[in-house]
Amino acid sequence: MKVPADLKYTESHEWIRTEADATLTVGITDHAQEALGDLVFIELPQVGRTVKAGEAVGVVESVKAASDIYAPVAGEVVAVNAGVTEAPEKVNADAYAHWLYKLKPQNPADPGALLDAAAYIKVVGAA
């Protein structure tokens, strides 16, 4: 299981990368895609949607199960990756190379409260 040290994480298995313009790029973790199995469908939020921290904003479905995608912090959805809706298996191939959506945080300090790689590894029980 890969857990890149330069990203932030949520307990609901999203990864977050802060970009130079302070937007957040959000995807699902390697652990999440592995647990779900072969992804067959991804539903992403609408661009322009305002979301609350912890709010369900989309869905990833696999041959085994469906799982909600959550907003890591409050903000506005500013972009979605249509490439993953057309080919969900890309996320299985490399969860960290294929983001799902981008978020402009309401409060720029909020991402600092997310989990670092070491804390996320403790959450999933891997060492």
C-alpha positions in Angstrom: 0.0 0.0 0.0 1.4 3.4 -1.0 1.0 6.4 1.2 3.0 9.3 -0.2 4.4 11.5 2.5 3.8 14.8 0.7 0.0 14.4 0.8 -2.7 14.9 3.5 -5.4 12.3 4.2 -8.8 11.9 5.7 -10.1 9.0 7.9 -12.6 8.4 5.0 -9.7 7.5 2.7 -9.3 10.6 0.5 -5.9 12.0 -0.3 -5.4 15.8 -0.6 -2.6 17.7 -2.4 -2.4 21.5 -1.8 -1.6 23.2 -5.1 0.4 26.4 -5.6 -2.8 28.4 -6.0 -4.1 27.1 -2.6 -6.7 24.8 -4.3 -6.9 21.2 -3.1 -6.7 18.3 -5.4 -8.6 15.3 -4.0 -8.6 11.6 -4.8 -9.1 8.3 -3.1 -6.2 6.5 -1.5 -4.5 3.4 -2.6 -6.0 1.6 0.4 -9.5 2.7 -0.6 -9.2 1.5 -4.2 -7.6 -1.8 -3.1 -10.4 -2.4 -0.6 -13.1 -1.6 -3.2 -11.6 -3.7 -6.0 -12.1 -3.0 -9.7 -13.8 0.3 -10.1 -16.6 0.5 -12.6 -18.3 3.8 -12.0 -17.3 7.2 -10.5 -19.8 10.0 -9.9 -18.1 13.4 -9.2 -19.6 16.6 -7.8 -20.7 19.5 -9.9 -18.3 22.4 -10.5 -19.4 25.4 -8.5 -21.0 23.3 -5.8 -20.3 24.6 -2.3 -19.6 21.7 0.2 -19.2 21.3 3.9 -16.3 19.4 5.5 -17.3 15.7 5.7 -20.2 16.1 3.2 -20.6 13.3 0.7 -19.9 14.8 -2.7 -19.7 11.8 -5.0 -19.6 8.0 -5.3 -17.1 5.4 -6.4 -18.6 2.0 -7.3 -16.7 -1.3 -7.8 -17.8 -4.8 -8.7 -18.0 -5.4 -4.9 -19.4 -2.2 -3.3 -20.2 1.5 -3.6 -18.6 4.1 -1.4 -19.2 7.8 -0.9 -16.4 10.3 -1.6 -16.3 13.1 1.1 -15.1 16.7 1.1 -12.0 17.0 3.3 -12.8 20.6 4.1 -15.5 23.2 3.4 -15.2 25.0 0.1 -16.2 25.2 -3.6 -15.6 22.5 -6.2 -13.6 24.3 -9.0 -12.8 21.3 -11.3 -13.5 17.6 -11.9 -11.5 15.0 -13.7 -13.8 13.7 -16.4 -11.1 11.2 -17.4 -11.7 9.1 -14.4 -15.5 9.0 -15.0 -14.8 7.7 -18.5 -12.2 5.2 -17.4 -12.6 4.4 -13.6 -10.0 1.6 -13.8 -7.3 4.4 -14.0 -7.8 4.9 -10.3 -7.1 1.2 -9.7 -3.9 1.5 -11.7 -2.5 4.4 -9.7 -4.8 6.1 -7.2 -2.4 9.0 -6.6 -1.9 9.8 -10.3 -5.6 10.1 -11.0 -7.4 12.8 -9.0 -11.2 13.2 -8.8 -11.9 16.8 -8.1 -10.4 20.1 -7.0 -11.7 22.2 -4.2 -11.1 25.9 -3.2 -11.1 25.8 0.6 -13.3 28.2 2.4 -10.6 28.6 5.1 -7.0 28.3 3.8 -5.9 27.0 7.2 -8.3 24.0 7.2 -6.1 21.6 5.2 -3.5 21.8 7.9 -5.8 19.9 10.3 -5.9 16.8 8.0 -3.9 13.7 8.6 -0.3 13.4 7.6 1.0 10.1 6.1 2.1 8.6 9.4 -1.3 9.3 11.0 -3.2 7.9 8.0 -1.1 4.7 8.2 -2.2 4.3 11.8 -5.8 4.7 10.8 -5.6 1.9 8.3 -3.6 -0.3 10.6 -0.6 -0.7 8.3 3.0 -0.2 9.4 
